Amino acid sequence: MRKALFSFAAATAATLVSVGVATTSVAGQGGTGTIVGHVRWMGPTPVNPIVRMGADPRCGKLYIGKRPTAPTVVVGADGAFANVLVNLDGSFPSTPVPTTPVVLNQKDCQYAPRVLGARIGQTLQVTNEDPTDHNVHSLSKAGNDFNRTQLVNGKPFEVKLTAGEMLRVTCDNHSWMTAYIAILDNPYFSVTGADGMFTIANVPAGKQAVKAWHEVMGMQTQMVDVQAGKTTTVDFTFAPGQKTASAPIHELTVPADGNLVAILR
């Protein structure tokens, strides 16, 4: 028998837009420093939901003899927590927007990476390495709208990201495919990899609000004091039952064997 462990439902628009829009003024001290850290998961290792790819045999052939799962909660060795966006919340001097695009790839009938950061005004490039067609569809609340079919061996397409938000991207052909793009007004962000580590360089000295966001676990915030020419360490820990700001609606359940299962809603 399964019992609900906890759920998050609520104001995703207000919560997620706060990731991309500056809300706190920052008093700089002159010079810059670096923020590094580690994001960890504490508790039983979650078991992600199985993705049934039978609706598209070309996707199914990529997983013969395997049981593909949605990369919703990705936990590595020693609790390393991947796909967590870490960014600074504040008002900062303007910096040039990168001229190189951020890339969202489609590989093995999943989006890769699952979570990425970009600047307002930067170009998003979408590529397809799969042996099947996709329909890339953004669910924007701020005008970053696109809905494009991408054929097998089709050329990449590009879209300019014009407003700050946490943009969810889906595929109309494959309902299990989801990615999140944090569109930010400053360059001070990072996304954790398989090792759970992050680095944010060239941070203005002074007190800074550091936010860590995960699609299921919501958001945490810590204040740090960045000193010029030095490295400041801040770590985050996520755990079942933890109180955080709201994330999109998800539920974690505990089956009879005690393993966590993430259920997408």
C-alpha positions as MATLAB code, in Angstrom:
seq = 'MRKALFSFAAATAATLVSVGVATTSVAGQGGTGTIVGHVRWMGPTPVNPIVRMGADPRCGKLYIGKRPTAPTVVVGADGAFANVLVNLDGSFPSTPVPTTPVVLNQKDCQYAPRVLGARIGQTLQVTNEDPTDHNVHSLSKAGNDFNRTQLVNGKPFEVKLTAGEMLRVTCDNHSWMTAYIAILDNPYFSVTGADGMFTIANVPAGKQAVKAWHEVMGMQTQMVDVQAGKTTTVDFTFAPGQKTASAPIHELTVPADGNLVAILR';
ca = [
       0.000    0.000    0.000;
       1.288    3.446   -0.867;
       0.933    6.500    1.333;
       1.517   10.105    0.356;
       4.711   11.479    1.866;
       4.302   15.109    0.835;
       3.168   17.243   -2.044;
       3.745   20.709   -3.396;
       0.907   22.542   -5.131;
       0.607   26.178   -5.652;
       1.576   29.449   -7.149;
       4.110   28.288   -9.640;
       3.952   31.520  -11.594;
       4.810   33.717   -8.613;
       7.436   31.318   -7.309;
       9.179   30.627  -10.566;
       9.163   34.166  -11.892;
      11.010   35.189   -8.737;
      13.875   33.024   -9.961;
      14.280   35.165  -13.043;
      13.413   38.659  -11.841;
      15.583   40.686   -9.473;
      13.845   41.595   -6.219;
      16.561   42.582   -3.716;
      18.934   45.510   -4.093;
      22.598   44.718   -3.453;
      25.116   47.075   -1.913;
      28.461   46.252   -3.466;
      31.749   46.646   -1.628;
      33.939   46.787   -4.730;
      35.676   43.847   -6.382;
      34.323   40.364   -6.991;
      34.522   36.929   -5.440;
      33.376   33.387   -6.162;
      30.583   31.305   -4.640;
      30.946   27.523   -4.663;
      28.911   24.809   -3.036;
      27.378   21.373   -2.997;
      23.691   20.454   -3.119;
      22.797   17.205   -1.367;
      19.762   15.001   -0.982;
      19.206   13.591    2.505;
      17.022   10.534    2.913;
      15.996    7.463    0.911;
      17.055    7.600   -2.715;
      13.964    8.366   -4.825;
      12.802    5.990   -7.533;
      11.683    7.963  -10.561;
       8.585    6.993  -12.544;
       9.004    4.583  -15.420;
       8.489    6.141  -18.852;
       6.466    3.974  -21.200;
       7.699    4.776  -24.684;
       5.551    2.308  -26.592;
       3.615    5.164  -28.183;
       6.661    5.822  -30.358;
       8.420    2.578  -31.391;
      11.452    4.576  -32.537;
      11.915    5.769  -28.960;
      11.221    2.288  -27.616;
      14.023    0.801  -29.721;
      16.509    3.024  -27.892;
      15.708    1.229  -24.638;
      15.458   -2.445  -25.602;
      16.072   -4.471  -22.444;
      15.963   -1.341  -20.285;
      13.351    0.432  -18.184;
      13.648    4.160  -18.928;
      12.690    6.551  -16.143;
      11.974   10.259  -16.004;
      15.034   12.152  -14.681;
      12.922   14.015  -12.132;
      14.962   13.523   -8.951;
      18.546   12.583   -9.849;
      20.687   11.607   -6.852;
      24.270   10.403   -7.182;
      27.010    9.192   -4.892;
      26.964   10.607   -1.360;
      23.599   12.248   -2.026;
      24.842   14.535   -4.812;
      21.710   16.260   -6.126;
      21.679   17.079   -9.848;
      19.551   19.498  -11.867;
      19.296   22.133   -9.145;
      19.389   25.738  -10.339;
      21.472   27.959   -8.048;
      21.280   31.698   -8.695;
      21.675   35.074   -7.022;
      18.605   37.160   -6.352;
      19.246   40.893   -6.507;
      19.814   44.048   -8.521;
      23.175   44.048  -10.268;
      25.032   46.269  -12.732;
      24.248   45.316  -16.321;
      26.607   42.891  -18.056;
      26.793   41.875  -21.721;
      24.460   39.101  -22.822;
      26.402   36.160  -24.311;
      26.336   36.007  -28.094;
      26.647   32.209  -28.073;
      23.354   30.340  -27.713;
      22.369   28.017  -24.914;
      21.607   24.573  -26.310;
      18.686   22.292  -25.524;
      19.196   18.893  -27.125;
      16.824   15.995  -27.711;
      18.609   12.710  -27.170;
      17.238    9.269  -26.319;
      13.766   10.831  -26.397;
      14.522   13.087  -23.447;
      15.569   16.705  -23.203;
      19.189   17.270  -22.255;
      19.950   19.022  -20.087;
      16.829   18.784  -17.958;
      17.494   22.202  -16.388;
      19.537   25.042  -17.860;
      20.051   28.747  -17.313;
      20.068   31.561  -19.874;
      20.122   35.353  -19.991;
      17.281   37.591  -21.055;
      18.104   38.429  -24.671;
      20.159   35.287  -25.242;
      19.394   32.823  -28.036;
      18.138   29.309  -27.358;
      19.200   26.687  -29.901;
      17.215   23.443  -30.028;
      18.766   20.338  -31.594;
      17.517   16.826  -32.326;
      19.773   13.751  -32.202;
      16.889   11.287  -32.064;
      15.696    8.921  -34.799;
      12.202   10.388  -34.472;
      10.329   13.664  -34.900;
       9.651   16.004  -31.976;
       7.332   18.944  -31.407;
       9.065   21.408  -29.100;
       6.518   23.475  -27.198;
       7.220   26.196  -24.640;
       4.636   26.902  -21.938;
       5.466   30.558  -21.416;
       3.776   33.114  -19.203;
       6.048   35.965  -20.317;
       6.106   35.915  -24.109;
       8.828   33.304  -24.748;
       6.453   31.337  -26.922;
       7.409   28.756  -29.524;
       5.824   25.595  -30.867;
       8.008   23.977  -33.510;
       8.116   20.597  -35.191;
      11.635   19.208  -35.513;
      12.104   16.341  -37.938;
      14.630   13.540  -37.883;
      17.958   14.952  -39.114;
      16.337   18.370  -39.144;
      18.376   21.517  -38.698;
      18.550   23.145  -35.262;
      16.189   26.056  -34.755;
      16.807   29.151  -32.663;
      14.582   31.358  -30.528;
      15.469   34.602  -28.765;
      14.523   34.578  -25.081;
      12.993   37.973  -24.419;
      11.705   37.960  -20.827;
      12.624   36.538  -17.446;
      10.802   33.457  -16.195;
      11.220   29.788  -15.408;
      10.201   28.426  -18.790;
       8.863   24.904  -19.032;
       9.366   23.152  -22.366;
       7.436   20.043  -23.376;
       7.098   17.859  -26.472;
       3.646   17.459  -27.976;
       4.717   14.152  -29.527;
       6.117   12.649  -26.316;
       4.259   13.584  -23.145;
       7.069   12.482  -20.807;
       9.600   15.000  -22.167;
      10.117   18.104  -20.008;
      12.862   20.686  -19.590;
      13.152   23.891  -17.570;
      14.977   27.021  -18.724;
      15.653   29.703  -16.121;
      15.774   32.988  -18.056;
      17.623   35.469  -15.856;
      18.570   39.137  -15.894;
      22.106   38.578  -14.560;
      24.937   36.094  -15.165;
      25.151   34.786  -11.604;
      23.746   31.278  -11.881;
      24.757   27.643  -12.190;
      23.056   24.251  -12.480;
      24.353   21.287  -10.513;
      25.653   18.278  -12.411;
      25.940   14.657  -11.347;
      28.372   15.635   -8.573;
      25.922   18.130   -7.053;
      28.515   20.923   -7.291;
      28.069   24.491   -8.491;
      30.302   27.528   -9.055;
      29.246   31.138   -9.581;
      32.168   33.369  -10.530;
      32.741   37.144  -10.638;
      30.104   37.837   -7.987;
      30.044   41.443   -6.722;
      31.384   41.654   -3.177;
      28.826   42.154   -0.421;
      25.874   40.330    1.046;
      24.102   38.173   -1.516;
      20.935   36.088   -1.499;
      21.655   32.645   -2.984;
      18.681   30.592   -4.144;
      18.565   26.875   -4.936;
      15.558   25.620   -6.935;
      14.455   22.111   -7.886;
      11.392   21.222   -9.925;
       9.981   18.912   -7.232;
      11.578   20.163   -4.043;
      10.947   23.883   -4.470;
      13.277   26.681   -3.442;
      15.643   27.466   -0.591;
      17.459   30.747    0.077;
      20.619   31.502    2.044;
      22.437   34.786    2.658;
      26.221   34.889    2.190;
      28.860   37.580    2.499;
      31.065   37.589   -0.590;
      34.532   39.078   -0.138;
      36.597   40.447   -2.991;
      39.234   38.037   -4.261;
      37.986   35.182   -2.072;
      35.830   32.082   -2.419;
      32.705   31.682   -0.309;
      31.169   28.245    0.240;
      27.442   27.674    0.684;
      25.834   24.229    0.720;
      22.178   23.264    0.356;
      20.395   20.146    1.588;
      17.021   18.910    0.377;
      15.059   16.211    2.161;
      11.542   14.723    2.105;
       9.137   16.699    4.257;
      11.223   19.856    4.110;
       9.390   23.193    3.994;
      10.427   25.180    0.940;
       8.840   27.634   -1.461;
       6.380   26.028   -3.853;
       7.369   24.041   -6.918;
       5.176   22.704   -9.718;
       2.651   20.133   -8.611;
       4.334   16.839   -7.875;
       3.801   14.182   -5.286;
       6.234   11.773   -3.694;
       4.830    8.509   -2.433;
       6.262    5.738   -0.317;
       5.392    2.252   -1.535;
       5.394   -0.762    0.758;
       9.099   -1.432    0.199;
       9.972    2.011    1.568;
      11.510    3.391   -1.639;
      10.448    6.825   -2.753;
       8.670    7.152   -6.044;
       8.197   10.493   -7.764;
       4.794   10.811   -9.388;
       4.390   13.532  -12.007;
       1.082   15.360  -12.150;
];
